[in-house]
Amino acid sequence: MFGTMRLELWLGSLLLIFGSLVNAAEAFVGMNIGADLSNLPSPEQVVAILRAHQITHVRLFNTDARLLSVLSDTGIEVMIGVSNGEVLAIGKSASAAALWINQHVAAFLPATNITAIAVGDEVLSSNPAAAPLLVSAMNYLYKALVASNLNDKIKVSTPLSMEMIPKPFPPSTATFNASWNSTVHEILQLLKNTNSFYMLNAYPYRGYVQSNGIFPIQYALFQPLPVVKQIVDPNTLFHYESMLEAMVDATYYAIAAYNITVIPIIVTETGWPWSGGANETDATVENAETFNNNLIRRVLSGSGPPSQPAFLMNSYIYELFNGGTGSELDSDRSYGLFFGNGSSVYNLDLDFSTGNSSGGFCVARKGADPASLQNGLNWACGQGQANCSAIQSGKPCYLPNTVQNHASYAYNDYYQRKRGVGGTCDFGGTGITTTVDPSYGSCIFTGSSNSSAGRVGPPAFGPAGPTGSTSRPHQVPEIGYLILAALLVRII
């Protein structure tokens, strides 16, 4: 059974690669805007902040009419929320669902670009009383969209917490809480039937704190790990370079346990608090800045987690402004990137589209076959005439000493030098363009206009593995392609 599950996961991902290649330009990092807007800047000021930082996706926990109106004609994709309190009424009445769609969706279209509805928030784990009506509410809302001919434009889903998966590691053995089997299966079936996506709330900060030292903090912060601390799934031999990747993969495996084909996952909430209680010593400004900067780099690298490299890890940072829900943790009120007066809590590279003026960078695609990367690296530094001196031993870009990292530097140097005369970022399918500056530390990539000051961690697309080696997961896609090739031969 386990072997079959692995094969199904890989085949689903690989068929997606062949059928509709994922473009890195589709990757995005969005922002959550909390339910309590009373202490925030005006809607006009909020939208000004979004536009100033070129934020293209937002999730609203409520349906504030003024904010939705101000978002009109901005092009920003908006996910709106049905509150947990509204789930009960909508789940009991199709007419209530239709009224909700008319008042909170249709009234703002097409000027406001509403693309998704989040029905409740962690209803199964935080509001069990509404759980029996959750699927009904989702279904009624979807049917109301169909009646208004909006179902192709707007998706309906519900954010679920990682608490739904009691044992998320190793990811390959993850399953949903058995007490919710029937409800989860109904949710997944609805998502599949309506071509929607799974909404996941995943917080590595909480996973790290709850692990009581089992996992190193670098793992939670997307930072490179020493060889003795590499995080590996013993069943698949996938190396996990961040806790968020493992959480997303655990959810993919839990979904696969229901024998449902792959449903794309969007991380609707993730983040790191910059302040906390006396016992929350890792809730610091430095860690929050590190986490969110590295999250942005990882998402915009244009690839998914190890088991599903073709599915982007699009994510919404929690949250744009400090607020929280007043839970038992002091840190829950300190996830914001901005204070209520509009000033920033810390420096964060929110200009997601920034790159050099000549059109971006070229880096090695994460998950590419190591042998193919090595061939591309050799060609770039040889026939391609790239200047590869910076990745030689003792030079600024030598570490991390991985073929992924070195190929990224060489690919980019070639691309910057040759694209004006027809040079591309293909490299046999192992190269990918990005508008995110891949420079880090003292390693400055060709074409960068940035200094190393204030940068944190290595580039997401050049993940660190053991010095002088490449990590195991880059070898598995090759096996997957061989399996798919064999099946295609048999079909033909």
N, C-alpha and C positions, 0 to 999 in steps of 0.2 A: 504493500500500500504506500509506504513512504517513497519507494523508488518511483512509483507511478505519479505521485504528487509532484516530485521534483521534475519529472519529465514534462508533466502538463504545464507547470509553471514556466519552464524553459521554452516549450513549444509555443505557448501563448505569447511570450515576449518576442521570440524569434519570428513568428508569423507577422507580428506587428512591424518588425523591422523591415521585412520584405514587402509587406502590404502598404504601409504608410510611414515612411521614415520620419522620425521625430526631428524637428528642426530646433536647434539651440535657441533661435529667436523666439520660440514659443515659451521658453522658460520664464517664470516670473516669481518675484517675491512681493506679496501684498501686505497690507496692514489691517489689523483689527481696530475698530473704533468702538469703544465700550458703550454699554446701554445708558449710563448716566452722563448726559451731555450738559448738565447744569453748571459744572465747574470748568467747562472747556471754553476755548475761544469761540467766537461766533462761527456759524457754518461757513460764512464767506472766508474767514481766516483759516479755518480747517482746510477748505478746498485750496486755498492759496498755498498752504504748506505742502499739500499733496502734489500740486502742479509744479511748485518750485523744485521739488525733489524727484519729479518725473515718476511718481508712483502711479502705476497703471491699474492696480487692482486693490479694492478695499472690501472689507467685510463689516457690515453694520449689524450690531446686535439688536437694533430695533429698526423701526421704519419712520424715523423722524422726517416729517413732511418737508420741513424747511431745508434740511440738509440734502434730502433727495432732490429737491428743486434746484438747489445751488449746484449740485453735481451734474445738472443737465448741460449738454453740449460740451462736456469736457472729454468725452471718449473713455473716461475711467470706467472699467468694468466693476459693477457693484453686486455684491452678494448681500441680500437682506435676510433678516432673521425673524422667525416666528418665535415669540417668547414661550418659555415652558408653560406659563399660565394660559396661553392661548391654545396650546395643543389640545387640551381637554375639549374645549368648545368646538374647535374645527374637526376633531376626530369623531364627534358625534353627529355632525351635520354637513352634508354636501353644500347646502345653501350658505352656511357660515363660511365655508372654504371659498365659494364663489364670490361672496361679499368681500372677503379678505383680499383676494386677487384683484378685484375691481378697485378697491380703495388704496391698496399699497403697491400695486404693480402697474396695472393698466393705466391708472391715472397719471403715471409719470413717464410712460412710454410714448414715443420712441426717444424723446430728448435725453432721458436718463438711461444709461446703458446697463439695465438690470439683467444679469445673466444667470443668477442662481438664487435659490431659496434654501436657507438652512432651517429645517424644522426643529425647533427646540435646540438645546445645547446640553449634551451629555445626559439626555433624559433617562436612559436606562440605569445609569449609575448614580445620578443625583436626584432624580424625581420619579421614583418607582410608581407613584400614584398615576402619573400620566402615561406610563409605559404601555398599558394595554391599548391605548388609543393612538399611539405614535404612528404605526403603519397605516392605520385608517386615515389619520390626518394627512400623511404624505400622499396617500392615494387620492383623497378628495382634492387636494391642492393640484396634483398633476392633472386630474380630470378637468378641473376648472381651467387650467392652462390650455388643455386640448380644446375645450369649448371656445376659448378665445383665440385659438390658432397661435398660441405662444409656446407650445411645448418643444418646438425645435430650437427655440432661442434660449429658453430658461430651463435650467435643470433643478430638480428637487432632490434633496438628500437630507441627512441629519448628522451632525457632528457627534462622534462617539469617542469616549475616553480610552486611553491605554489600559485603564482599570478593567476594561472588558476582557482583557487577555491576562489571566493571573500569572502565567509564567512566560514572559516574552523572550527569554533566552534559554537555550539557543533558539533562534528564530524558526528553524526548520521544524521544530516540534510544537510551536505555539498553536494554541486553540482558544476559542472564545469560552467564556464562563458557561459551563454546561447548563446552568439554570436559565440562561437566556436563549437556548438553542432555537426554539421555535420562532421567537421574535426576530432574532438575528437572521435566520434563514429567510423569513418573510421580507426583511429589509433588503437583504442582498438580492433576492429574486426581483424585487421592485426596481432596484437600481439597475440590474441587468436588463430587465424588460424595457425600461425607459431610457436606456443608453446614458445613464447618469454616472456619477463617480462617488466613491466612498470618502466621507469627510472624517479626518482623523485629528484629534487633539493629542499632541505628543510633546511632553516636556522632559528633555534630558536632565534638566535641573532636578526635577522630582525623582527621576530614575536614579540619578547619581546619589542623591541624599538617602534614598530608601535602600540603596545597595550596601550602605554601611562599610564603605571602603573596598568592596569587592572589585569595583571598576575604578580605574584612575580618572582623575578629573580631566586630564587631557582628552580622554575618549569622549567625554560629554561635550567638550569645547571644540571639537573638530581639529584637535592638534595632533601632531605626529607622536607615535608611541615607540619606545625602544623595543628592540626585538624580543626581549623577555616578557613584554607585556602586550604583545599582539593579541587582539580579540578575534578568535576563530570559532566558527560553528563546527563542532567535531563531526557532524553528519555530512555536511556539504563541502567542508574545507573552505568556505567563503571567509575571507578576512573582512572584518568590519572596522572601517576607519573612523566611524563616529557612532555614537549611541542612537542618534536620530535615524541613521540608515538601518540599524538593526531593528528599531521600533517599527519602521515602515515595512521592512521585510517580514517581521513577525506577523504583521497584519495581513500581508499578501498570503502567507502560509496558512493563517487561520481561515481566510476566505476560501482557499483551495481545499480545505478540509470538508467543505460543504459540496464539493464536486461542482462548483460553479466556475465557469471560465473567468479569466482575469478581469477584475473591475479596477480601473485606474484609481489611485489614491491621491487626494490632495490633503496636505497638512493644513487644516483650518486654524490651528493655534499651535504656536511654539514660541519659545523665548527664554530669557534668563533675567532674574530680578537683580537690580543694582543695589538693593538694600534689603535687610531682613532683620529678624529678631536676634537676640543674644546668642542663640544656638545655630544661627544660619550664617556661619562664618564665610561661606563661599558665595553668598549673595553680595557681590561687590561690583562697583562700577567697572573695574578692569575686566572681570569675568563676563559681565553683560556685554561690554563692547567687543570683547574677543568672540563670544558666541555668535552675536548677530552679524558681525563682519564676516566671519567664516561661514555662517549659514548662507549669506548672500552669495559668496563665492562658490559654495558647494552646489547650490540650486542652479545658478547660472552656468555651471560647467556643462550642462546639457545632457546629463545621463541620470539614470535611476539607481536604485540600490542594487546590490550584487545579484539577486535572483531575478530582477526585472530591469536590466540596464536600459531598455528602450522606453521605459515609462519615467517621465520627468518627475522630480521631487518638488513640484511647485508648493510653496508654503506661504502662510500668512503669519507675520510676526505679531505676537501679542505683547504690547499693544502700542498704538500711536501715542496715547496720553496716559499718564499715571491715573490710577483709579482703583480698579479691582472691585471685589465683591464683599470685602469685609469678612473673610473667612478667618479661621484660627491662625493662619500663617501671616506674619507681618509682611513677608516678601510678596504676597499676592497683590499688595497695593503699590508695588514698585517695579513693575515690568515696563513702564512707559518709556518711550524715547524722548518725549517732550513733557515739560511741566504745563500746568493749566494756562500759564501766561504766554505759552508759545516758545519759550526758551528751551534749548536742547539739554538733556541730562548729561550726555557725553558725546564725543565725536563719533559719528557713524557715517560710513560711505553709503548714503541713501540715494545718491545719483546713480541708479542702477545702469544707466546707459552710458556712463562715462567711459571713455577710452581715449586713444590718441586721435588727433584730428584727421588722420588719413584713413580711418575706417576700421579700427579695431586690431585685434591680435589673433594669432593662430596658435593653437595648443593641441596637444595629443588628446584624443578622445578617451575618456575614462572607460575602462572595460575592454579596450582594444587588445587584440592578441599580442603578447610580448614579442613574438618573433617578427610580426609585421611592423611593430613599433621599432624594433632594432633595425630592420631593413630600411625603414623610413629615416631613422636617425643617421645611419651610415650614408644614405644617399644625400641627405641634406648637408652633412659635414664634408662630403666628398664632391660628387658631381654637381650638387646644388650650390656649392661655394658659400655655404653659411659660415659665419665666424663662430666656431664652437670653442674658442679659448676659455670662455667663462665657465664651461662645464668640465674643465680638466681638474685633476686632483689639486686641492689647495686653493682653487679659484672660487669666487663668490657664489657661483651657481652649481658647484659640484655636489653639495648636499641639499636635499636628500639624494643619495646615490642610487637612483632607480632609473630604469629605462623610460618610465613614464615622465619623470621630471626632466631628464636630459632631452628626450624627444620634444617635449613642449618648448624648451628653450631653442633648440635647433630649428624646429619647424617655424617658430615665430621669426627667428633671425632671417631665415630664407624668405619667408613671406614678406617681411618688411622691405627686403632688398629687391625682390623680383616681381612683386605683384604689379608694379607699374609697367612691366614689359610682358605681362601675361602669366606670371607665376601664380599658382593657386594654393589653397590650403587643403588639398585632397589627401595626398600621401597614401594612396590606396585605400581610402576610406577611414584612415586612422587619425586624420586631422580634423579640427573643428574650429570655426571662428567664434570669437567672443568679444564683447565690448568691455569686459571687465579686465582692468590692468592686472596681469599675472605677476607683477613684481612683488617680491617679499623680502624682508630683512635687507641684507646688503646685495641681494640679487635683483638687478634691474634689467628687465627684458628690453630688447631692442624696440625702439619706438615709444617707450614710456616717457611721459612728461612728469612723472611723479618721483619724488625722492623716497627713501625708505622710511622716513620719519612717520611714526604713527601707524605703520602697517603691522598687522598681527598674523602670525602663523604662515604656513606655506600655502601655495595656491591650491585650491580645491581640486583642480584638474591634474595636479602633480602630487598625489598623496604620497606621504612618506611610508616606506616599508623598511625592512631590515637593510642596513647599509650593505651595498653591493649585491642586492637581490631584488627580485620583483615579487609582489604578493600573489598568492595562489589564485584569487578570484579572476585575475586577468587571463588565466589559462582555461577557465571553464567555458567561456563563450565559444572557444574553438571546438570543444567537445559538443556543445549544443548545435553548432552549425553542421558538424559531421552527422549528428543524429538526424537533423532535419534533411540534410542532403540524402541520407540513406532512405528516409521515408519517401522523399520525392521520387527517387529512383524506382522504388517499389510501386509507387502510384502510377508513374509513367509506364 
